[in-house]
C-alpha cells in the first residue's frame, strides 16, 4: 500500500470511529529537523468531518495529506521527545509516580518517539494550554488538533497504536486537570517533584531577572534581537526549572516585549525562539543563590 493510500485508509478509519477528520500537510523543516503539520484547508475547525465522501474528495485534492483529527470530545496529553529538548515522557512519568493516579487509556506512539495520551474531556472542556505542566508536555483540546493514529509521513514513520491497546477513554485524572488549569493549590505538591523550596529572596531575584530581561528584549538593537531574545529566554528558563518563575508568564512577557522582532521575523519564529531558549534553560537549572556575607559586628 502506498503512503497516500495508507493515509486515506487511516482517515476513513478515524471517521468511521466518529472522529472529525481533515487533511494536513507534512512539511520537513531541515533547520529544526522536525516535521511541521499545518492544515491543508482553511476553517478546518468547522469543516472537519466524519463524512467518508468528503474525506475521499479531500484526498483526491491533496493526495499527500496526512489525517488530522479535531480535539473536541477528547483531550490529548502530548509528551515530546526531541534531541536537545526537554524529555516530556520522562517528565510525565515522574508526575504519574508522584500523583499515583493513571487509568488505562489509549496511547499513540509518534514518529519522533513521543507519546499522545488520549483522555475524555472534563467539564468544562479544556483547550490548548500547558498550565503548570513542565516543558516537553503540551495539551491539545478544544480549538486544536492532532495527527491521528495510522497516519504515515513521507519517510515511512507512523503514528502507531500498540497491539492490545486500550479502547476506553477515561476522564482526564483530576490532578492532571488541575495542573492544566494552573491550579495554584498544586504548587506545594509540585515542589516535591522539583525538590525545590521557594523563598521570598528567590522570588525577588527571579522577578528582577524577568523584568530586566523584558527590558533587554524591548531595547535590543536591530540585527541582534533574535540572539538577545534567545539568551534572555535561556536565563529565565533556568529559573523556571527551579520553580522560581511561571513558564507561561515568562513566555507571554517575552512575546509582548519582542514586538519589533515579531514585525521582522513573524510571530511563529519569535515563539520558536522563546521556546528554544526556555527549553534549553530548563535543562540547566539555575544554581542556588549565594548566601550574603555581612561585614562588621
C-alpha positions as CSV (number, residue, x, y, z in Angstrom):
1,X,0.0,0.0,0.0
2,X,1.4,3.4,-0.9
3,X,1.8,6.2,1.6
4,X,-1.1,8.1,0.1
5,X,-3.4,5.1,0.2
6,X,-2.4,4.3,3.8
7,X,-3.2,7.9,4.9
8,X,-6.6,7.8,3.1
9,X,-7.4,4.5,4.7
10,X,-6.4,5.9,8.1
11,X,-8.5,9.0,7.6
12,X,-11.6,6.9,6.7
13,X,-11.0,4.6,9.7
14,X,-10.8,7.6,12.0
15,X,-14.0,9.0,10.6
16,X,-15.7,5.6,10.9
17,X,-14.7,5.7,14.6
18,X,-16.5,9.0,15.0
19,X,-13.5,11.4,14.8
20,X,-14.0,14.6,12.8
21,X,-11.1,14.5,10.3
22,X,-9.4,16.8,7.8
23,X,-6.2,16.8,5.7
24,X,-2.9,18.2,7.0
25,X,0.4,18.7,5.2
26,X,3.6,17.1,6.2
27,X,6.5,19.6,5.6
28,X,10.0,18.8,6.8
29,X,12.0,21.7,8.3
30,X,15.7,20.9,7.9
31,X,16.6,23.7,10.3
32,X,14.8,22.2,13.2
33,X,14.9,18.6,11.8
34,X,11.2,18.3,12.6
35,X,8.0,17.8,10.6
36,X,5.6,20.7,10.5
37,X,2.0,19.7,10.1
38,X,-0.2,22.6,9.1
39,X,-3.8,22.1,7.8
40,X,-4.4,21.8,4.1
41,X,-7.7,23.7,4.3
42,X,-8.9,26.9,5.9
43,X,-11.6,26.9,8.5
44,X,-10.6,23.3,9.5
45,X,-12.3,23.7,12.9
46,X,-15.7,23.9,11.2
47,X,-15.1,21.8,8.1
48,X,-13.6,18.7,9.8
49,X,-16.0,15.8,9.2
50,X,-16.6,12.1,9.6
51,X,-18.3,12.0,6.1
52,X,-16.3,9.4,4.0
53,X,-17.4,11.1,0.8
54,X,-15.9,14.5,1.7
55,X,-12.8,12.9,3.1
56,X,-12.2,10.9,-0.1
57,X,-12.7,14.1,-2.1
58,X,-10.1,15.9,0.0
59,X,-7.6,13.2,-0.5
60,X,-8.1,13.4,-4.3
61,X,-7.3,17.1,-4.0
62,X,-4.4,16.6,-1.5
63,X,-3.1,13.1,-2.2
64,X,0.0,13.6,0.0
65,X,-2.0,14.7,3.1
66,X,-1.9,13.1,6.5
67,X,-5.1,12.7,8.6
68,X,-5.6,15.2,11.4
69,X,-8.4,14.9,13.9
70,X,-10.2,17.6,15.8
71,X,-9.6,17.6,19.6
72,X,-13.1,18.4,20.9
73,X,-14.6,15.3,22.6
74,X,-11.2,14.2,23.8
75,X,-8.0,15.8,25.1
76,X,-4.5,14.7,24.2
77,X,-1.5,14.9,26.6
78,X,1.4,15.3,24.1
79,X,4.7,14.1,25.6
80,X,7.5,15.1,23.3
81,X,10.9,13.5,23.0
82,X,13.2,15.5,20.7
83,X,17.0,15.8,20.7
84,X,18.3,18.8,22.7
85,X,14.8,19.4,24.2
86,X,13.2,18.6,27.5
87,X,12.1,14.9,27.7
88,X,8.3,15.1,28.0
89,X,7.9,11.3,28.5
90,X,10.3,11.4,31.5
91,X,8.6,14.4,33.0
92,X,5.2,12.8,32.6
93,X,6.4,9.5,34.1
94,X,7.7,11.5,37.1
95,X,4.4,13.2,37.6
96,X,2.5,10.0,37.4
97,X,4.7,8.4,40.0
98,X,4.1,11.5,42.2
99,X,0.3,11.6,42.0
100,X,-0.3,7.8,41.6
101,X,-3.5,8.0,39.6
102,X,-3.2,6.9,35.9
103,X,-6.1,5.0,34.4
104,X,-5.7,2.7,31.4
105,X,-6.1,4.8,28.3
106,X,-5.2,4.8,24.6
107,X,-1.6,5.8,23.9
108,X,-0.3,6.6,20.4
109,X,3.4,6.5,19.6
110,X,4.5,9.3,17.4
111,X,7.2,9.3,14.7
112,X,9.5,11.4,16.9
113,X,9.4,8.8,19.7
114,X,6.9,10.9,21.6
115,X,3.5,9.8,23.0
116,X,-0.1,11.0,22.6
117,X,-2.2,10.1,25.7
118,X,-5.9,10.2,25.0
119,X,-8.5,11.1,27.7
120,X,-12.1,12.2,27.7
121,X,-12.7,15.9,28.2
122,X,-13.5,17.2,31.7
123,X,-16.3,19.6,32.3
124,X,-15.8,22.4,31.4
125,X,-13.7,21.3,28.5
126,X,-10.1,22.2,28.1
127,X,-8.4,23.9,25.2
128,X,-4.7,24.1,24.1
129,X,-2.8,25.1,27.3
130,X,0.0,23.8,29.5
131,X,-0.8,25.4,32.9
132,X,1.7,24.1,35.4
133,X,3.0,21.2,33.2
134,X,6.7,21.0,32.8
135,X,8.4,21.7,29.4
136,X,8.1,18.8,26.9
137,X,4.4,18.2,27.7
138,X,1.8,20.0,25.6
139,X,-2.0,19.7,25.6
140,X,-4.4,19.5,22.7
141,X,-8.0,20.2,23.4
142,X,-10.9,22.3,22.1
143,X,-9.6,24.5,19.2
144,X,-6.7,22.2,18.5
145,X,-5.9,19.1,16.6
146,X,-3.5,16.1,16.5
147,X,-2.4,13.8,13.7
148,X,-4.4,10.6,14.1
149,X,-3.2,7.1,14.6
150,X,-2.4,5.3,11.4
151,X,-1.0,8.4,9.7
152,X,2.3,7.9,7.8
153,X,4.9,10.5,7.0
154,X,6.7,10.5,3.6
155,X,9.7,8.9,5.3
156,X,7.6,5.9,6.3
157,X,7.3,6.6,10.0
158,X,3.9,6.4,11.6
159,X,1.6,7.4,14.4
160,X,1.1,3.9,15.9
161,X,-1.4,2.4,18.3
162,X,0.3,-0.6,20.0
163,X,-1.3,-4.1,19.8
164,X,-3.9,-4.8,22.5
165,X,-4.3,-1.1,23.2
166,X,-7.0,0.3,25.5
167,X,-10.2,1.3,23.8
168,X,-11.6,3.1,26.9
169,X,-11.4,6.8,27.0
170,X,-11.4,7.7,30.7
171,X,-11.8,11.2,32.0
172,X,-8.6,13.1,32.5
173,X,-7.2,12.4,36.0
174,X,-8.2,15.1,38.5
175,X,-4.6,16.0,39.4
176,X,-3.7,16.4,35.7
177,X,-6.8,18.5,35.0
178,X,-5.8,20.8,37.9
179,X,-2.3,21.1,36.5
180,X,-3.5,22.0,33.1
181,X,-5.9,24.6,34.6
182,X,-3.0,26.0,36.5
183,X,-4.5,25.3,39.9
184,X,-2.0,27.1,42.3
185,X,-3.0,24.8,45.1
186,X,-0.9,22.2,43.5
187,X,2.2,24.2,43.7
188,X,3.3,22.8,47.0
189,X,3.0,19.2,45.8
190,X,4.7,20.0,42.5
191,X,7.6,21.4,44.5
192,X,8.1,17.8,45.8
193,X,8.6,16.8,42.2
194,X,11.2,19.5,41.5
195,X,12.7,19.2,45.0
196,X,12.6,22.9,45.5
197,X,11.7,25.2,48.3
198,X,10.9,28.7,47.0
199,X,12.0,31.5,49.4
200,X,11.0,35.2,49.2
201,X,14.5,36.0,48.2
202,X,14.5,33.7,45.2
203,X,11.2,35.1,44.1
204,X,12.5,38.7,44.3
205,X,15.7,37.7,42.5
206,X,13.7,35.9,39.7
207,X,11.2,38.7,39.4
208,X,14.0,41.2,39.0
209,X,15.6,39.0,36.3
210,X,12.2,38.7,34.5
211,X,11.7,42.5,34.4
212,X,15.3,43.1,33.4
213,X,15.0,40.5,30.7
214,X,11.8,42.0,29.3
215,X,13.5,45.5,29.2
216,X,16.6,43.9,27.5
217,X,14.4,42.3,24.8
218,X,12.4,45.6,24.2
219,X,15.6,47.6,23.8
220,X,17.6,45.1,21.7
221,X,19.1,46.7,18.6
222,X,18.2,45.6,15.1
223,X,20.3,42.7,14.0
224,X,20.8,41.2,17.4
225,X,17.1,41.0,18.6
226,X,16.8,37.2,18.0
227,X,20.1,36.5,19.8
228,X,19.1,38.7,22.7
229,X,15.6,37.1,23.0
230,X,17.1,33.6,22.9
231,X,19.7,34.5,25.6
232,X,17.1,36.0,27.9
233,X,14.8,33.1,27.4
234,X,17.6,30.7,28.3
235,X,18.5,32.6,31.5
236,X,14.8,32.7,32.6
237,X,14.3,29.1,31.6
238,X,17.0,28.1,34.2
239,X,14.9,29.9,36.9
240,X,11.7,28.2,35.7
241,X,13.4,24.9,36.1
242,X,13.9,25.8,39.8
243,X,10.3,26.8,40.2
244,X,11.2,30.5,40.8
245,X,9.1,31.7,37.8
246,X,6.0,30.6,36.0
247,X,6.7,29.5,32.4
248,X,3.5,30.8,30.8
249,X,4.1,34.2,32.5
250,X,7.6,34.4,31.2
251,X,6.6,33.3,27.7
252,X,3.8,35.9,27.5
253,X,6.1,38.6,28.8
254,X,8.8,37.9,26.3
255,X,6.4,37.6,23.4
256,X,5.0,41.1,24.2
257,X,8.5,42.5,24.6
258,X,9.6,41.2,21.3
259,X,7.1,43.3,19.3
260,X,9.9,44.6,17.0
261,X,11.2,41.2,16.2
262,X,7.6,39.9,15.5
263,X,7.4,42.6,12.8
264,X,10.7,41.5,11.3
265,X,10.5,37.7,11.6
266,X,6.9,36.9,12.3
267,X,5.2,35.7,15.5
268,X,5.8,31.9,14.7
269,X,9.6,32.5,14.5
270,X,9.5,34.5,17.7
271,X,7.5,31.8,19.6
272,X,10.0,29.2,18.4
273,X,13.0,31.2,19.7
274,X,11.3,31.7,23.1
275,X,10.5,28.0,23.3
276,X,14.0,27.0,22.3
277,X,15.6,29.3,24.9
278,X,13.3,28.3,27.7
279,X,13.7,24.6,27.0
280,X,17.5,24.9,26.9
281,X,17.4,26.7,30.2
282,X,15.2,24.1,31.7
283,X,18.0,21.5,31.1
284,X,20.4,23.6,33.2
285,X,18.7,24.8,36.3
286,X,19.9,27.9,38.0
287,X,22.4,27.3,40.8
288,X,21.5,28.1,44.4
289,X,21.8,31.7,45.3
290,X,25.0,32.5,47.3
291,X,24.3,33.5,50.9
292,X,25.0,37.1,51.6
293,X,28.1,37.9,53.7
294,X,27.9,40.8,56.1
295,X,31.0,42.5,57.5
296,X,31.5,44.0,60.9
297,X,29.5,43.4,64.1
